[in-house]
Amino acid sequence: MAKKRVFVSFDYDHDQFLKTAIVGQAKLADSPFELADWSIKEHLTGDWKAKARTRIRSVDIVIIMCGQHTHTAAGVNAEMKIAQEEGVTYFLLKGYADKTCTKPLSATSRDNLYAWTWDNLKKLIGGAR
C-alpha cells in the first residue's frame, strides 16, 4: 500500500521538537506516511500563503501539531485555513502528553485534539477520526 503524503504544520517558535519527532516516526519501517513538506518559516519571496497552498494541495493529509502556544501561531492558523479551504483532510495532534496544548484559532468545534501515540497516529493516518 502506498504511503500517505503528509504536510506537518507546527509552531516554529516553540515546537521544533515536534517536527523532529514526527520526522523520526515517518522513517520507521511500518510508517503509513511520508513527509511531503512541513510548515513554512523561512522568508519566502512573494505571497508565502500561495506557496503554502500549493504545497498543501499536493498532499493527502495535513497534521496540525499542537503545543502550548499554537493558538498564537499565525502560520499554523493560516496553514489550517488553507487546508480547510482546499478540502484537504487534516487532524490535530496533542504534541505533549504532560502539557496543556491549544488548538489553532481556525479550528472548528468539531476538530478534536488527538493523543499522540504511535498506534493512534497510524489509525488517524488511516482515516480513524
C-alpha positions as CSV (number, residue, x, y, z in Angstrom):
1,M,0.0,0.0,0.0
2,A,1.3,3.5,-0.9
3,K,2.2,5.7,2.0
4,K,0.1,8.9,2.6
5,R,1.8,12.1,1.7
6,V,1.7,14.4,4.8
7,F,2.2,18.2,5.4
8,V,3.1,18.9,9.0
9,S,2.1,22.3,10.5
10,F,3.6,23.3,13.8
11,D,4.7,26.4,15.7
12,Y,8.3,27.1,14.7
13,D,9.0,29.4,17.6
14,H,8.0,26.9,20.3
15,D,7.7,23.3,19.0
16,Q,10.8,22.4,16.9
17,F,11.0,19.1,18.9
18,L,7.6,18.1,17.5
19,K,8.9,18.3,13.9
20,T,12.0,16.3,14.8
21,A,9.9,13.6,16.5
22,I,7.4,13.2,13.6
23,V,10.3,13.1,11.1
24,G,11.6,10.2,13.1
25,Q,8.3,8.4,13.0
26,A,8.0,8.9,9.2
27,K,11.3,7.0,8.9
28,L,10.1,3.9,10.8
29,A,9.7,0.7,8.7
30,D,6.0,0.4,9.5
31,S,5.2,4.1,9.0
32,P,2.0,4.6,6.9
33,F,3.1,8.1,5.8
34,E,5.9,10.1,4.3
35,L,6.6,13.8,4.9
36,A,6.0,15.7,1.8
37,D,6.6,19.1,3.4
38,W,6.2,21.0,6.6
39,S,5.4,24.4,7.9
40,I,7.0,27.4,6.3
41,K,9.2,29.5,8.5
42,E,11.9,30.8,6.3
43,H,11.3,34.1,4.4
44,L,9.6,33.3,1.1
45,T,9.5,35.8,-1.7
46,G,6.2,36.8,-3.0
47,D,3.0,35.5,-1.4
48,W,4.0,32.8,1.1
49,K,0.4,31.7,1.6
50,A,0.1,30.9,-2.2
51,K,3.2,28.8,-1.9
52,A,1.9,27.1,1.2
53,R,-1.4,26.5,-0.6
54,T,0.5,24.8,-3.5
55,R,2.3,22.5,-1.0
56,I,-0.9,21.7,0.9
57,R,-2.8,20.8,-2.3
58,S,-0.1,18.3,-3.1
59,V,-0.6,16.1,0.0
60,D,-3.2,13.6,1.3
61,I,-3.3,14.8,4.9
62,V,-2.2,17.8,6.9
63,I,-1.2,17.1,10.5
64,I,-1.5,20.1,12.9
65,M,0.9,19.6,15.7
66,C,-0.5,21.4,18.8
67,G,1.6,22.8,21.6
68,Q,1.1,25.3,24.4
69,H,1.2,28.3,22.1
70,T,-0.4,27.0,18.9
71,H,-3.3,29.4,19.4
72,T,-0.9,32.3,18.9
73,A,1.0,30.8,15.9
74,A,-0.2,32.8,12.9
75,G,1.5,30.5,10.4
76,V,-0.2,27.4,11.8
77,N,-3.6,29.2,11.7
78,A,-3.1,30.2,8.1
79,E,-2.0,26.7,7.1
80,M,-5.0,25.2,8.7
81,K,-7.3,27.6,7.0
82,I,-5.7,26.7,3.7
83,A,-6.3,23.0,4.3
84,Q,-10.0,23.8,5.2
85,E,-10.4,25.9,2.0
86,E,-8.8,23.3,-0.2
87,G,-10.7,20.4,1.3
88,V,-7.6,18.6,2.4
89,T,-8.1,16.2,5.2
90,Y,-6.4,17.3,8.4
91,F,-6.3,16.4,12.1
92,L,-4.9,17.9,15.3
93,L,-2.3,16.1,17.4
94,K,-1.6,16.9,21.0
95,G,2.2,17.4,20.8
96,Y,2.9,17.0,24.6
97,A,1.3,14.5,26.9
98,D,2.3,16.4,30.0
99,K,1.4,20.0,28.9
100,T,-1.8,21.8,28.1
101,C,-1.9,22.1,24.3
102,T,-4.0,24.6,22.4
103,K,-5.8,24.5,19.1
104,P,-5.2,27.0,16.3
105,L,-7.8,29.8,16.2
106,S,-9.1,28.5,12.9
107,A,-10.0,25.1,14.4
108,T,-13.7,24.4,14.4
109,S,-15.7,23.0,17.3
110,R,-15.7,19.6,15.5
111,D,-11.9,19.5,15.4
112,N,-10.8,17.0,18.1
113,L,-7.3,17.2,19.6
114,Y,-6.0,13.6,19.5
115,A,-3.4,12.0,21.8
116,W,-0.1,11.4,20.0
117,T,0.9,7.8,20.3
118,W,2.3,5.7,17.5
119,D,-0.7,3.4,17.3
120,N,-3.1,6.4,17.4
121,L,-1.1,8.2,14.7
122,K,-1.3,5.2,12.4
123,K,-5.0,4.9,12.9
124,L,-5.5,8.7,12.3
125,I,-3.4,8.5,9.1
126,G,-5.7,5.6,8.1
127,G,-8.8,7.7,8.5
128,A,-10.0,6.9,12.0
129,R,-11.5,10.1,13.2
